[in-house]
Amino acid sequence: MIDQSGMTEANGNCSPVYHVCLPLSDGNPLYLGRLLHVLAIEGYLGLFASSTRERAVDFRNWDTFGRIPIPYPSLTEQNEVAEWIRQVPGVKVRTVRFNDLANERRQALITAAVTGQFDVSTASGRNTTQGV
C-alpha cells in the first residue's frame, strides 16, 4: 500500500488501483491516510479480504471497503496524531545525522588508538563527560 508520501514499504510492489479519498465529515486526512497504511501493513485490512489465499482487499469495491470498521477517534485526537506524523521526518533526519556523527567519532577514536595518538592503556573511561 502506498502512503501519503508515495513511498511503499515493499520495494517493487505497486498496485494498479489508486483512489483519492476525502473524509466525509470532520476528519484529518493525514491521520486517516496513515491509519489505513498501518492497518494494511499490519494485516488488519486483509482480514476482510474476499480471497483468503491472497489476503487481498479489492479496494475497487467500495461496498466492501466502506464496511471495514476502523478506529475513528475525535478530531482533536486525530489532529494530535497528525502533528506527530508531521514531526517524524525531522526526527528521522536528526537521528540519522546523530548516528553518522557517532560513527564518525567512533572511527576517529579507533584510528587515533591504532596510530598511537591515543593511549588506550591509560584511558580509564571515568569522567568522560567532564568538560563536555
N, CA, C and O atoms as a Tinker XYZ file with bonds, in Angstrom:
   528  protein
     1  N      0.850000   -1.180000    0.000000    73     2
     2  CA     0.000000    0.000000    0.000000    64     1     3
     3  C      0.890000    1.236000    0.000000    63     2     4     5
     4  O      1.886000    1.284000    0.722000    81     3
     5  N      0.549000    2.201000   -0.777000    73     3     6
     6  CA     1.310000    3.436000   -0.893000    64     5     7
     7  C      0.805000    4.427000    0.153000    63     6     8     9
     8  O     -0.403000    4.636000    0.269000    81     7
     9  N      1.703000    5.032000    0.907000    73     7    10
    10  CA     1.266000    6.012000    1.885000    64     9    11
    11  C      1.198000    7.398000    1.265000    63    10    12    13
    12  O      1.410000    7.561000    0.063000    81    11
    13  N      0.901000    8.397000    2.092000    73    11    14
    14  CA     0.674000    9.744000    1.579000    64    13    15
    15  C      1.905000   10.361000    0.936000    63    14    16    17
    16  O      1.780000   11.312000    0.165000    81    15
    17  N      3.097000    9.842000    1.236000    73    15    18
    18  CA     4.298000   10.412000    0.631000    64    17    19
    19  C      4.672000    9.699000   -0.662000    63    18    20    21
    20  O      5.634000   10.090000   -1.322000    81    19
    21  N      3.927000    8.660000   -1.034000    73    19    22
    22  CA     4.232000    7.930000   -2.260000    64    21    23
    23  C      5.272000    6.849000   -2.063000    63    22    24    25
    24  O      5.755000    6.275000   -3.039000    81    23
    25  N      5.628000    6.560000   -0.829000    73    23    26
    26  CA     6.629000    5.539000   -0.552000    64    25    27
    27  C      5.924000    4.224000   -0.234000    63    26    28    29
    28  O      4.832000    4.215000    0.333000    81    27
    29  N      6.551000    3.131000   -0.600000    73    27    30
    30  CA     5.998000    1.834000   -0.270000    64    29    31
    31  C      6.973000    1.100000    0.628000    63    30    32    33
    32  O      8.184000    1.296000    0.524000    81    31
    33  N      6.456000    0.257000    1.508000    73    31    34
    34  CA     7.321000   -0.476000    2.420000    64    33    35
    35  C      7.823000   -1.768000    1.784000    63    34    36    37
    36  O      8.618000   -2.478000    2.400000    81    35
    37  N      7.391000   -2.086000    0.598000    73    35    38
    38  CA     7.844000   -3.279000   -0.103000    64    37    39
    39  C      8.356000   -2.852000   -1.471000    63    38    40    41
    40  O      7.571000   -2.527000   -2.362000    81    39
    41  N      9.666000   -2.852000   -1.632000    73    39    42
    42  CA    10.259000   -2.396000   -2.891000    64    41    43
    43  C      9.733000   -3.202000   -4.069000    63    42    44    45
    44  O      9.664000   -4.430000   -4.019000    81    43
    45  N      9.369000   -2.502000   -5.113000    73    43    46
    46  CA     8.939000   -3.161000   -6.337000    64    45    47
    47  C      7.461000   -3.466000   -6.396000    63    46    48    49
    48  O      6.958000   -3.833000   -7.458000    81    47
    49  N      6.743000   -3.326000   -5.288000    73    47    50
    50  CA     5.308000   -3.603000   -5.294000    64    49    51
    51  C      4.541000   -2.346000   -5.677000    63    50    52    53
    52  O      4.815000   -1.252000   -5.184000    81    51
    53  N      3.600000   -2.525000   -6.545000    73    51    54
    54  CA     2.786000   -1.392000   -6.969000    64    53    55
    55  C      1.396000   -1.910000   -7.317000    63    54    56    57
    56  O      1.242000   -2.993000   -7.882000    81    55
    57  N      0.423000   -1.143000   -6.979000    73    55    58
    58  CA    -0.948000   -1.527000   -7.272000    64    57    59
    59  C     -1.455000   -0.722000   -8.458000    63    58    60    61
    60  O     -1.156000    0.468000   -8.568000    81    59
    61  N     -2.215000   -1.349000   -9.345000    73    59    62
    62  CA    -2.804000   -0.592000  -10.448000    64    61    63
    63  C     -4.037000    0.205000  -10.012000    63    62    64    65
    64  O     -4.618000    0.943000  -10.808000    81    63
    65  N     -4.430000    0.051000   -8.746000    73    63    66
    66  CA    -5.637000    0.698000   -8.250000    64    65    67
    67  C     -5.258000    1.802000   -7.270000    63    66    68    69
    68  O     -4.640000    1.539000   -6.239000    81    67
    69  N     -5.628000    3.025000   -7.592000    73    67    70
    70  CA    -5.376000    4.168000   -6.719000    64    69    71
    71  C     -6.668000    4.940000   -6.541000    63    70    72    73
    72  O     -7.466000    5.052000   -7.472000    81    71
    73  N     -6.869000    5.461000   -5.371000    73    71    74
    74  CA    -8.043000    6.275000   -5.100000    64    73    75
    75  C     -7.607000    7.523000   -4.351000    63    74    76    77
    76  O     -6.683000    7.480000   -3.539000    81    75
    77  N     -8.262000    8.610000   -4.621000    73    75    78
    78  CA    -8.082000    9.823000   -3.842000    64    77    79
    79  C     -9.319000    9.934000   -2.964000    63    78    80    81
    80  O    -10.444000    9.999000   -3.460000    81    79
    81  N     -9.098000    9.953000   -1.650000    73    79    82
    82  CA   -10.221000    9.948000   -0.714000    64    81    83
    83  C    -10.184000   11.188000    0.162000    63    82    84    85
    84  O     -9.118000   11.685000    0.526000    81    83
    85  N    -11.354000   11.666000    0.487000    73    83    86
    86  CA   -11.508000   12.764000    1.427000    64    85    87
    87  C    -12.483000   12.325000    2.505000    63    86    88    89
    88  O    -13.451000   11.624000    2.210000    81    87
    89  N    -12.246000   12.727000    3.757000    73    87    90
    90  CA   -13.198000   12.371000    4.817000    64    89    91
    91  C    -14.565000   13.002000    4.540000    63    90    92    93
    92  O    -14.641000   14.149000    4.100000    81    91
    93  N    -15.631000   12.264000    4.794000    73    91    94
    94  CA   -16.970000   12.788000    4.579000    64    93    95
    95  C    -17.304000   13.884000    5.584000    63    94    96    97
    96  O    -17.919000   14.892000    5.233000    81    95
    97  N    -16.903000   13.685000    6.818000    73    95    98
    98  CA   -17.171000   14.700000    7.840000    64    97    99
    99  C    -15.830000   15.200000    8.362000    63    98   100   101
   100  O    -14.811000   15.101000    7.678000    81    99
   101  N    -15.838000   15.722000    9.546000    73    99   102
   102  CA   -14.587000   16.224000   10.091000    64   101   103
   103  C    -13.647000   15.047000   10.370000    63   102   104   105
   104  O    -13.923000   14.185000   11.205000    81   103
   105  N    -12.565000   15.045000    9.664000    73   103   106
   106  CA   -11.543000   14.022000    9.808000    64   105   107
   107  C    -10.239000   14.574000    9.277000    63   106   108   109
   108  O    -10.234000   15.356000    8.327000    81   107
   109  N     -9.145000   14.179000    9.876000    73   107   110
   110  CA    -7.843000   14.663000    9.450000    64   109   111
   111  C     -7.298000   13.716000    8.377000    63   110   112   113
   112  O     -7.032000   12.551000    8.676000    81   111
   113  N     -7.126000   14.179000    7.146000    73   111   114
   114  CA    -6.673000   13.303000    6.062000    64   113   115
   115  C     -5.301000   12.667000    6.323000    63   114   116   117
   116  O     -5.072000   11.520000    5.940000    81   115
   117  N     -4.393000   13.399000    6.969000    73   115   118
   118  CA    -3.071000   12.840000    7.267000    64   117   119
   119  C     -3.195000   11.679000    8.247000    63   118   120   121
   120  O     -2.563000   10.639000    8.066000    81   119
   121  N     -4.004000   11.856000    9.280000    73   119   122
   122  CA    -4.227000   10.781000   10.242000    64   121   123
   123  C     -4.878000    9.573000    9.568000    63   122   124   125
   124  O     -4.411000    8.443000    9.715000    81   123
   125  N     -5.958000    9.823000    8.831000    73   123   126
   126  CA    -6.699000    8.718000    8.216000    64   125   127
   127  C     -5.855000    7.987000    7.172000    63   126   128   129
   128  O     -5.924000    6.761000    7.075000    81   127
   129  N     -5.064000    8.716000    6.396000    73   127   130
   130  CA    -4.196000    8.078000    5.407000    64   129   131
   131  C     -3.163000    7.178000    6.063000    63   130   132   133
   132  O     -2.933000    6.054000    5.618000    81   131
   133  N     -2.541000    7.681000    7.128000    73   131   134
   134  CA    -1.534000    6.872000    7.835000    64   133   135
   135  C     -2.189000    5.689000    8.525000    63   134   136   137
   136  O     -1.623000    4.596000    8.556000    81   135
   137  N     -3.383000    5.896000    9.083000    73   135   138
   138  CA    -4.103000    4.807000    9.734000    64   137   139
   139  C     -4.363000    3.673000    8.749000    63   138   140   141
   140  O     -4.106000    2.511000    9.063000    81   139
   141  N     -4.868000    3.997000    7.562000    73   139   142
   142  CA    -5.127000    2.956000    6.560000    64   141   143
   143  C     -3.837000    2.260000    6.159000    63   142   144   145
   144  O     -3.827000    1.047000    5.945000    81   143
   145  N     -2.753000    3.013000    6.056000    73   143   146
   146  CA    -1.456000    2.430000    5.713000    64   145   147
   147  C     -1.036000    1.416000    6.784000    63   146   148   149
   148  O     -0.641000    0.296000    6.461000    81   147
   149  N     -1.122000    1.809000    8.046000    73   147   150
   150  CA    -0.728000    0.924000    9.147000    64   149   151
   151  C     -1.644000   -0.297000    9.201000    63   150   152   153
   152  O     -1.170000   -1.416000    9.396000    81   151
   153  N     -2.944000   -0.095000    9.032000    73   151   154
   154  CA    -3.878000   -1.227000    9.065000    64   153   155
   155  C     -3.589000   -2.215000    7.938000    63   154   156   157
   156  O     -3.763000   -3.420000    8.114000    81   155
   157  N     -3.151000   -1.719000    6.791000    73   155   158
   158  CA    -2.803000   -2.608000    5.676000    64   157   159
   159  C     -1.516000   -3.374000    5.981000    63   158   160   161
   160  O     -1.455000   -4.589000    5.791000    81   159
   161  N     -0.495000   -2.671000    6.451000    73   159   162
   162  CA     0.800000   -3.300000    6.739000    64   161   163
   163  C      0.661000   -4.351000    7.835000    63   162   164   165
   164  O      1.284000   -5.410000    7.763000    81   163
   165  N     -0.153000   -4.064000    8.849000    73   163   166
   166  CA    -0.322000   -4.985000    9.973000    64   165   167
   167  C     -1.265000   -6.148000    9.658000    63   166   168   169
   168  O     -1.439000   -7.039000   10.489000    81   167
   169  N     -1.869000   -6.151000    8.481000    73   167   170
   170  CA    -2.716000   -7.270000    8.073000    64   169   171
   171  C     -4.180000   -7.150000    8.468000    63   170   172   173
   172  O     -4.974000   -8.045000    8.175000    81   171
   173  N     -4.549000   -6.056000    9.130000    73   171   174
   174  CA    -5.944000   -5.900000    9.561000    64   173   175
   175  C     -6.889000   -5.851000    8.371000    63   174   176   177
   176  O     -7.924000   -6.518000    8.374000    81   175
   177  N     -6.549000   -5.074000    7.363000    73   175   178
   178  CA    -7.444000   -4.971000    6.200000    64   177   179
   179  C     -7.579000   -6.312000    5.492000    63   178   180   181
   180  O     -8.623000   -6.606000    4.910000    81   179
   181  N     -6.529000   -7.125000    5.539000    73   179   182
   182  CA    -6.576000   -8.450000    4.923000    64   181   183
   183  C     -7.597000   -9.376000    5.551000    63   182   184   185
   184  O     -8.039000  -10.336000    4.919000    81   183
   185  N     -7.977000   -9.095000    6.796000    73   183   186
   186  CA    -8.993000   -9.918000    7.460000    64   185   187
   187  C    -10.346000   -9.818000    6.762000    63   186   188   189
   188  O    -11.204000  -10.685000    6.928000    81   187
   189  N    -10.528000   -8.764000    5.986000    73   187   190
   190  CA   -11.796000   -8.533000    5.294000    64   189   191
   191  C    -11.687000   -8.891000    3.803000    63   190   192   193
   192  O    -12.543000   -8.523000    2.999000    81   191
   193  N    -10.635000   -9.603000    3.462000    73   191   194
   194  CA   -10.381000   -9.946000    2.067000    64   193   195
   195  C    -11.396000  -10.962000    1.567000    63   194   196   197
   196  O    -11.853000  -11.835000    2.304000    81   195
   197  N    -11.731000  -10.821000    0.302000    73   195   198
   198  CA   -12.636000  -11.799000   -0.301000    64   197   199
   199  C    -11.863000  -13.033000   -0.741000    63   198   200   201
   200  O    -12.448000  -14.102000   -0.916000    81   199
   201  N    -10.579000  -12.897000   -0.918000    73   199   202
   202  CA    -9.731000  -14.015000   -1.314000    64   201   203
   203  C     -8.842000  -14.394000   -0.135000    63   202   204   205
   204  O     -7.923000  -13.654000    0.215000    81   203
   205  N     -9.115000  -15.551000    0.482000    73   203   206
   206  CA    -8.325000  -15.949000    1.651000    64   205   207
   207  C     -6.914000  -16.372000    1.260000    63   206   208   209
   208  O     -5.996000  -16.289000    2.076000    81   207
   209  N     -6.734000  -16.818000    0.035000    73   207   210
   210  CA    -5.402000  -17.242000   -0.392000    64   209   211
   211  C     -4.472000  -16.047000   -0.572000    63   210   212   213
   212  O     -3.318000  -16.087000   -0.143000    81   211
   213  N     -4.954000  -15.013000   -1.186000    73   211   214
   214  CA    -4.139000  -13.831000   -1.461000    64   213   215
   215  C     -4.221000  -12.781000   -0.356000    63   214   216   217
   216  O     -3.365000  -11.900000   -0.273000    81   215
   217  N     -5.245000  -12.869000    0.493000    73   215   218
   218  CA    -5.475000  -11.856000    1.524000    64   217   219
   219  C     -5.528000  -10.454000    0.922000    63   218   220   221
   220  O     -5.000000   -9.496000    1.487000    81   219
   221  N     -6.171000  -10.358000   -0.223000    73   219   222
   222  CA    -6.248000   -9.086000   -0.924000    64   221   223
   223  C     -7.632000   -8.480000   -0.751000    63   222   224   225
   224  O     -8.647000   -9.155000   -0.916000    81   223
   225  N     -7.655000   -7.208000   -0.420000    73   223   226
   226  CA    -8.914000   -6.483000   -0.330000    64   225   227
   227  C     -9.093000   -5.756000   -1.646000    63   226   228   229
   228  O     -8.208000   -5.020000   -2.083000    81   227
   229  N    -10.230000   -5.960000   -2.274000    73   227   230
   230  CA   -10.496000   -5.295000   -3.539000    64   229   231
   231  C    -10.978000   -3.884000   -3.243000    63   230   232   233
   232  O    -12.158000   -3.662000   -2.971000    81   231
   233  N    -10.057000   -2.940000   -3.299000    73   231   234
   234  CA   -10.397000   -1.567000   -2.979000    64   233   235
   235  C    -11.259000   -0.919000   -4.053000    63   234   236   237
   236  O    -11.730000    0.203000   -3.870000    81   235
   237  N    -11.471000   -1.606000   -5.167000    73   235   238
   238  CA   -12.380000   -1.077000   -6.178000    64   237   239
   239  C    -13.825000   -1.273000   -5.758000    63   238   240   241
   240  O    -14.722000   -0.597000   -6.260000    81   239
   241  N    -14.047000   -2.201000   -4.834000    73   239   242
   242  CA   -15.387000   -2.491000   -4.350000    64   241   243
   243  C    -15.656000   -1.619000   -3.118000    63   242   244   245
   244  O    -15.300000   -1.986000   -1.998000    81   243
   245  N    -16.276000   -0.483000   -3.336000    73   243   246
   246  CA   -16.495000    0.471000   -2.249000    64   245   247
   247  C    -17.434000   -0.066000   -1.195000    63   246   248   249
   248  O    -17.317000    0.312000   -0.029000    81   247
   249  N    -18.369000   -0.939000   -1.561000    73   247   250
   250  CA   -19.270000   -1.517000   -0.554000    64   249   251
   251  C    -18.478000   -2.329000    0.461000    63   250   252   253
   252  O    -18.701000   -2.209000    1.666000    81   251
   253  N    -17.554000   -3.155000   -0.022000    73   251   254
   254  CA   -16.722000   -3.961000    0.876000    64   253   255
   255  C    -15.796000   -3.068000    1.689000    63   254   256   257
   256  O    -15.726000   -3.186000    2.912000    81   255
   257  N    -15.102000   -2.193000    1.022000    73   255   258
   258  CA   -14.129000   -1.326000    1.687000    64   257   259
   259  C    -14.805000   -0.406000    2.697000    63   258   260   261
   260  O    -14.259000   -0.159000    3.773000    81   259
   261  N    -15.982000    0.099000    2.364000    73   259   262
   262  CA   -16.679000    1.031000    3.239000    64   261   263
   263  C    -17.226000    0.403000    4.504000    63   262   264   265
   264  O    -17.534000    1.120000    5.457000    81   263
   265  N    -17.357000   -0.924000    4.543000    73   263   266
   266  CA   -17.881000   -1.600000    5.728000    64   265   267
   267  C    -16.786000   -2.031000    6.695000    63   266   268   269
   268  O    -17.093000   -2.549000    7.769000    81   267
   269  N    -15.525000   -1.833000    6.345000    73   267   270
   270  CA   -14.442000   -2.235000    7.236000    64   269   271
   271  C    -14.411000   -1.283000    8.430000    63   270   272   273
   272  O    -14.244000   -0.077000    8.252000    81   271
   273  N    -14.572000   -1.813000    9.645000    73   271   274
   274  CA   -14.545000   -0.933000   10.819000    64   273   275
   275  C    -13.117000   -0.464000   11.120000    63   274   276   277
   276  O    -12.191000   -1.266000   11.247000    81   275
   277  N    -12.974000    0.833000   11.227000    73   275   278
   278  CA   -11.670000    1.385000   11.576000    64   277   279
   279  C    -11.845000    2.321000   12.774000    63   278   280   281
   280  O    -12.908000    2.915000   12.954000    81   279
   281  N    -10.795000    2.447000   13.591000    73   279   282
   282  CA   -10.890000    3.366000   14.737000    64   281   283
   283  C    -11.046000    4.805000   14.251000    63   282   284   285
   284  O    -10.318000    5.252000   13.364000    81   283
   285  N    -11.977000    5.508000   14.825000    73   283   286
   286  CA   -12.229000    6.885000   14.407000    64   285   287
   287  C    -12.320000    7.759000   15.656000    63   286   288   289
   288  O    -13.415000    8.066000   16.127000    81   287
   289  N    -11.157000    8.159000   16.191000    73   287   290
   290  CA   -11.173000    8.994000   17.400000    64   289   291
   291  C    -11.663000   10.400000   17.089000    63   290   292   293
   292  O    -11.924000   10.736000   15.933000    81   291
   293  N    -11.785000   11.210000   18.120000    73   291   294
   294  CA   -12.237000   12.587000   17.942000    64   293   295
   295  C    -11.270000   13.343000   17.034000    63   294   296   297
   296  O    -10.112000   12.958000   16.869000    81   295
   297  N    -11.775000   14.428000   16.451000    73   295   298
   298  CA   -10.935000   15.236000   15.566000    64   297   299
   299  C     -9.730000   15.798000   16.313000    63   298   300   301
   300  O     -8.649000   15.919000   15.735000    81   299
   301  N     -9.898000   16.140000   17.581000    73   299   302
   302  CA    -8.776000   16.641000   18.388000    64   301   303
   303  C     -7.671000   15.594000   18.460000    63   302   304   305
   304  O     -6.497000   15.916000   18.277000    81   303
   305  N     -8.040000   14.339000   18.727000    73   303   306
   306  CA    -7.047000   13.266000   18.789000    64   305   307
   307  C     -6.415000   13.017000   17.423000    63   306   308   309
   308  O     -5.209000   12.790000   17.328000    81   307
   309  N     -7.222000   13.059000   16.369000    73   307   310
   310  CA    -6.680000   12.883000   15.024000    64   309   311
   311  C     -5.654000   13.970000   14.708000    63   310   312   313
   312  O     -4.590000   13.686000   14.159000    81   311
   313  N     -5.975000   15.205000   15.055000    73   311   314
   314  CA    -5.049000   16.306000   14.791000    64   313   315
   315  C     -3.755000   16.158000   15.584000    63   314   316   317
   316  O     -2.677000   16.485000   15.087000    81   315
   317  N     -3.861000   15.666000   16.812000    73   315   318
   318  CA    -2.668000   15.453000   17.647000    64   317   319
   319  C     -1.763000   14.391000   17.019000    63   318   320   321
   320  O     -0.549000   14.578000   16.932000    81   319
   321  N     -2.349000   13.292000   16.588000    73   319   322
   322  CA    -1.569000   12.230000   15.945000    64   321   323
   323  C     -0.974000   12.731000   14.631000    63   322   324   325
   324  O      0.178000   12.433000   14.316000    81   323
   325  N     -1.750000   13.483000   13.871000    73   323   326
   326  CA    -1.261000   14.025000   12.602000    64   325   327
   327  C     -0.058000   14.938000   12.832000    63   326   328   329
   328  O      0.875000   14.941000   12.028000    81   327
   329  N     -0.067000   15.701000   13.904000    73   327   330
   330  CA     1.078000   16.566000   14.220000    64   329   331
   331  C      2.310000   15.728000   14.534000    63   330   332   333
   332  O      3.416000   16.088000   14.132000    81   331
   333  N      2.139000   14.630000   15.236000    73   331   334
   334  CA     3.265000   13.718000   15.498000    64   333   335
   335  C      3.804000   13.174000   14.179000    63   334   336   337
   336  O      5.016000   13.091000   13.980000    81   335
   337  N      2.892000   12.805000   13.283000    73   335   338
   338  CA     3.299000   12.266000   11.983000    64   337   339
   339  C      4.102000   13.309000   11.213000    63   338   340   341
   340  O      5.102000   12.976000   10.577000    81   339
   341  N      3.675000   14.564000   11.266000    73   339   342
   342  CA     4.402000   15.642000   10.573000    64   341   343
   343  C      5.827000   15.795000   11.108000    63   342   344   345
   344  O      6.725000   16.181000   10.361000    81   343
   345  N      6.041000   15.499000   12.381000    73   343   346
   346  CA     7.342000   15.669000   13.008000    64   345   347
   347  C      8.305000   14.517000   12.715000    63   346   348   349
   348  O      9.517000   14.679000   12.857000    81   347
   349  N      7.788000   13.370000   12.312000    73   347   350
   350  CA     8.633000   12.179000   12.110000    64   349   351
   351  C      9.768000   12.419000   11.116000    63   350   352   353
   352  O     10.902000   12.052000   11.424000    81   351
   353  N      9.536000   13.009000    9.944000    73   351   354
   354  CA    10.662000   13.196000    9.022000    64   353   355
   355  C     11.803000   14.015000    9.635000    63   354   356   357
   356  O     12.970000   13.692000    9.412000    81   355
   357  N     11.495000   15.054000   10.392000    73   355   358
   358  CA    12.533000   15.852000   11.037000    64   357   359
   359  C     13.291000   15.064000   12.084000    63   358   360   361
   360  O     14.512000   15.178000   12.188000    81   359
   361  N     12.576000   14.269000   12.860000    73   359   362
   362  CA    13.223000   13.426000   13.872000    64   361   363
   363  C     14.108000   12.395000   13.188000    63   362   364   365
   364  O     15.211000   12.110000   13.655000    81   363
   365  N     13.628000   11.839000   12.088000    73   363   366
   366  CA    14.416000   10.840000   11.361000    64   365   367
   367  C     15.707000   11.458000   10.837000    63   366   368   369
   368  O     16.771000   10.849000   10.949000    81   367
   369  N     15.629000   12.650000   10.270000    73   367   370
   370  CA    16.816000   13.328000    9.741000    64   369   371
   371  C     17.820000   13.575000   10.862000    63   370   372   373
   372  O     19.014000   13.328000   10.695000    81   371
   373  N     17.335000   14.063000   12.008000    73   371   374
   374  CA    18.242000   14.328000   13.134000    64   373   375
   375  C     18.854000   13.038000   13.673000    63   374   376   377
   376  O     20.027000   13.023000   14.046000    81   375
   377  N     18.079000   11.960000   13.717000    73   375   378
   378  CA    18.587000   10.680000   14.200000    64   377   379
   379  C     19.668000   10.137000   13.279000    63   378   380   381
   380  O     20.705000    9.668000   13.747000    81   379
   381  N     19.435000   10.198000   11.976000    73   379   382
   382  CA    20.436000    9.734000   11.011000    64   381   383
   383  C     21.713000   10.571000   11.134000    63   382   384   385
   384  O     22.818000   10.029000   11.107000    81   383
   385  N     21.560000   11.882000   11.269000    73   383   386
   386  CA    22.721000   12.774000   11.412000    64   385   387
   387  C     23.492000   12.444000   12.692000    63   386   388   389
   388  O     24.722000   12.405000   12.681000    81   387
   389  N     22.768000   12.204000   13.802000    73   387   390
   390  CA    23.399000   11.843000   15.063000    64   389   391
   391  C     24.166000   10.532000   14.931000    63   390   392   393
   392  O     25.302000   10.429000   15.395000    81   391
   393  N     23.553000    9.530000   14.301000    73   391   394
   394  CA    24.220000    8.234000   14.113000    64   393   395
   395  C     25.453000    8.366000   13.238000    63   394   396   397
   396  O     26.481000    7.751000   13.521000    81   395
   397  N     25.365000    9.162000   12.176000    73   395   398
   398  CA    26.526000    9.385000   11.307000    64   397   399
   399  C     27.667000   10.032000   12.083000    63   398   400   401
   400  O     28.822000    9.633000   11.940000    81   399
   401  N     27.345000   11.036000   12.909000    73   399   402
   402  CA    28.357000   11.714000   13.706000    64   401   403
   403  C     28.970000   10.769000   14.742000    63   402   404   405
   404  O     30.183000   10.787000   14.952000    81   403
   405  N     28.150000    9.953000   15.384000    73   403   406
   406  CA    28.656000    8.980000   16.362000    64   405   407
   407  C     29.583000    7.973000   15.679000    63   406   408   409
   408  O     30.630000    7.630000   16.228000    81   407
   409  N     29.214000    7.499000   14.494000    73   407   410
   410  CA    30.070000    6.566000   13.761000    64   409   411
   411  C     31.379000    7.224000   13.334000    63   410   412   413
   412  O     32.440000    6.601000   13.378000    81   411
   413  N     31.295000    8.479000   12.926000    73   411   414
   414  CA    32.495000    9.224000   12.531000    64   413   415
   415  C     33.443000    9.381000   13.727000    63   414   416   417
   416  O     34.650000    9.176000   13.593000    81   415
   417  N     32.907000    9.738000   14.875000    73   415   418
   418  CA    33.732000    9.884000   16.083000    64   417   419
   419  C     34.297000    8.543000   16.536000    63   418   420   421
   420  O     35.438000    8.467000   16.992000    81   419
   421  N     33.506000    7.498000   16.412000    73   419   422
   422  CA    33.986000    6.150000   16.760000    64   421   423
   423  C     35.176000    5.774000   15.880000    63   422   424   425
   424  O     36.191000    5.278000   16.367000    81   423
   425  N     35.035000    6.018000   14.579000    73   423   426
   426  CA    36.125000    5.694000   13.650000    64   425   427
   427  C     37.364000    6.538000   13.943000    63   426   428   429
   428  O     38.486000    6.039000   13.857000    81   427
   429  N     37.168000    7.814000   14.289000    73   427   430
   430  CA    38.306000    8.680000   14.617000    64   429   431
   431  C     39.018000    8.181000   15.876000    63   430   432   433
   432  O     40.246000    8.221000   15.950000    81   431
   433  N     38.256000    7.712000   16.861000    73   431   434
   434  CA    38.851000    7.178000   18.082000    64   433   435
   435  C     39.635000    5.903000   17.791000    63   434   436   437
   436  O     40.734000    5.715000   18.314000    81   435
   437  N     39.085000    5.044000   16.974000    73   435   438
   438  CA    39.793000    3.806000   16.600000    64   437   439
   439  C     41.086000    4.147000   15.868000    63   438   440   441
   440  O     42.142000    3.584000   16.156000    81   439
   441  N     40.989000    5.070000   14.923000    73   439   442
   442  CA    42.174000    5.482000   14.161000    64   441   443
   443  C     43.232000    6.067000   15.101000    63   442   444   445
   444  O     44.413000    5.743000   14.980000    81   443
   445  N     42.815000    6.926000   16.036000    73   443   446
   446  CA    43.763000    7.527000   16.981000    64   445   447
   447  C     44.406000    6.462000   17.860000    63   446   448   449
   448  O     45.596000    6.553000   18.161000    81   447
   449  N     43.649000    5.462000   18.274000    73   447   450
   450  CA    44.203000    4.392000   19.108000    64   449   451
   451  C     45.188000    3.536000   18.317000    63   450   452   453
   452  O     46.242000    3.168000   18.836000    81   451
   453  N     44.857000    3.216000   17.065000    73   451   454
   454  CA    45.704000    2.363000   16.232000    64   453   455
   455  C     47.010000    3.075000   15.859000    63   454   456   457
   456  O     48.068000    2.448000   15.798000    81   455
   457  N     46.929000    4.376000   15.613000    73   455   458
   458  CA    48.122000    5.127000   15.189000    64   457   459
   459  C     48.935000    5.645000   16.363000    63   458   460   461
   460  O     49.963000    6.292000   16.162000    81   459
   461  N     48.494000    5.371000   17.587000    73   459   462
   462  CA    49.256000    5.786000   18.761000    64   461   463
   463  C     48.986000    7.210000   19.211000    63   462   464   465
   464  O     49.651000    7.696000   20.126000    81   463
   465  N     48.051000    7.878000   18.609000    73   463   466
   466  CA    47.720000    9.244000   19.018000    64   465   467
   467  C     46.921000    9.271000   20.318000    63   466   468   469
   468  O     46.801000   10.313000   20.963000    81   467
   469  N     46.384000    8.126000   20.692000    73   467   470
   470  CA    45.589000    7.999000   21.911000    64   469   471
   471  C     46.053000    6.746000   22.612000    63   470   472   473
   472  O     46.036000    5.664000   22.025000    81   471
   473  N     46.473000    6.877000   23.877000    73   471   474
   474  CA    46.990000    5.734000   24.636000    64   473   475
   475  C     45.829000    5.058000   25.363000    63   474   476   477
   476  O     45.338000    5.559000   26.375000    81   475
   477  N     45.408000    3.937000   24.842000    73   475   478
   478  CA    44.271000    3.229000   25.430000    64   477   479
   479  C     44.646000    2.533000   26.726000    63   478   480   481
   480  O     43.761000    2.211000   27.519000    81   479
   481  N     45.925000    2.290000   26.969000    73   479   482
   482  CA    46.331000    1.589000   28.191000    64   481   483
   483  C     46.135000    2.471000   29.425000    63   482   484   485
   484  O     45.996000    1.946000   30.530000    81   483
   485  N     46.122000    3.782000   29.266000    73   483   486
   486  CA    45.935000    4.672000   30.415000    64   485   487
   487  C     44.529000    5.255000   30.476000    63   486   488   489
   488  O     44.196000    5.942000   31.442000    81   487
   489  N     43.709000    5.006000   29.488000    73   487   490
   490  CA    42.344000    5.545000   29.462000    64   489   491
   491  C     41.451000    4.698000   30.356000    63   490   492   493
   492  O     41.309000    3.496000   30.134000    81   491
   493  N     40.847000    5.318000   31.366000    73   491   494
   494  CA    40.001000    4.569000   32.289000    64   493   495
   495  C     38.530000    4.593000   31.886000    63   494   496   497
   496  O     37.760000    3.709000   32.262000    81   495
   497  N     38.158000    5.582000   31.142000    73   495   498
   498  CA    36.748000    5.718000   30.775000    64   497   499
   499  C     35.943000    6.444000   31.820000    63   498   500   501
   500  O     34.756000    6.701000   31.615000    81   499
   501  N     36.571000    6.789000   32.961000    73   499   502
   502  CA    35.878000    7.538000   34.006000    64   501   503
   503  C     35.881000    9.021000   33.681000    63   502   504   505
   504  O     36.799000    9.524000   33.032000    81   503
   505  N     34.869000    9.704000   34.125000    73   503   506
   506  CA    34.752000   11.138000   33.975000    64   505   507
   507  C     34.866000   11.569000   32.501000    63   506   508   509
   508  O     35.421000   12.627000   32.202000    81   507
   509  N     34.352000   10.767000   31.615000    73   507   510
   510  CA    34.462000   11.072000   30.196000    64   509   511
   511  C     33.613000   12.255000   29.778000    63   510   512   513
   512  O     33.820000   12.831000   28.710000    81   511
   513  N     32.647000   12.621000   30.627000    73   511   514
   514  CA    31.787000   13.733000   30.257000    64   513   515
   515  C     32.265000   15.057000   30.831000    63   514   516   517
   516  O     31.676000   16.099000   30.546000    81   515
   517  N     33.324000   15.034000   31.636000    73   515   518
   518  CA    33.837000   16.299000   32.185000    64   517   519
   519  C     34.335000   17.186000   31.070000    63   518   520   521
   520  O     35.039000   16.732000   30.167000    81   519
   521  N     33.973000   18.431000   31.133000    73   519   522
   522  CA    34.435000   19.393000   30.154000    64   521   523
   523  C     33.651000   19.376000   28.855000    63   522   524   525
   524  O     33.985000   20.096000   27.914000    81   523
   525  N     32.616000   18.561000   28.800000    73   523   526
   526  CA    31.825000   18.498000   27.573000    64   525   527
   527  C     30.792000   19.584000   27.579000    63   526   528
   528  O     30.018000   19.705000   26.629000    81   527
